[in-house]
Amino acid sequence: MYTLYSYPVSQHSRRVIALLEAAGLDYENRHVAMDKGGFMKPEYLAINPNHQLPTLVDGNIKIHESNAILRYLCLKHDLKEWYPDDLASRAAIEQWLDWGQCRLGPAVVDIVLNTVFMAENGDKAAIKRGHEKMAELAPILSAGLENRDFLAGNQPTIADLSIASNITHLDWADATPTEPNITNWLTRICSIEGFRKTLPQKQAA
Ligand SMILES: N[C@@H](CCC(=O)N[C@@H](CS)C(=O)NCC(=O)O)C(=O)O
């Protein structure tokens, strides 16, 4: 049985929970209270010195970085439906996983952290920067979904779980992109029960 250190509102935790649930893998979900600074406590830093969630523990193996965890689970359980190994699908999946971490994720953090969770202490320049970045990135995501149901073809993969966890996080700030390709893709992703379970209460209705 896996131990997952997570927090329900964490976009990076939610993608891992979505895969664990969708694939029916056994795990114990240990909530680290981010709102009370639990991620900075010495006992958690001993597990993940980056003071970030999620972390997956599998016996002696401890893994941080949510996308690395997704790949690990797929490889360990041979989840080829979530991580197909034909070269074209794999190339698309790796591209979107890295794009999410390098391009999309920081823009989402700029917007949601500063608009919602930091409230009046939020950094206004970061919010502006985040919205400017999203104005560039949403059309790129939309174009990536042209003529296909999911990012790597017509089946959902870990790339969809990962990117959709960022995009649905934007709902906290009422900043979800409105491009039809993205809206329709979100509807498809949210019909996956494992993913739907991870949605913040606001979006789960
Ligand atoms: N690249 C990391 C990012 C994880 C991350 O930023 N987690 C947030 C919660 S969504 C966090 O723990 N933030 C606290 C901090 O950075 O100190 C991943 O993909 O797992």
The ligand as an ORCA input file, in Angstrom:
! r2SCAN-3c Opt
* xyz 0 1
  N       6.863     20.597     -9.040
  C       6.169     20.140     -7.861
  C       5.356     21.314     -7.338
  C       4.612     20.941     -6.069
  C       4.005     22.184     -5.419
  O       4.271     23.334     -5.779
  N       3.172     21.913     -4.411
  C       2.556     23.017     -3.679
  C       1.124     22.668     -3.396
  S       0.207     22.514     -4.890
  C       3.319     23.181     -2.385
  O       3.541     22.219     -1.698
  N       3.717     24.420     -2.055
  C       4.414     24.733     -0.849
  C       5.811     25.230     -1.106
  O       6.227     25.323     -2.285
  O       6.511     25.531     -0.137
  C       5.273     18.940     -8.206
  O       4.866     18.831     -9.369
  O       5.017     18.098     -7.334
*
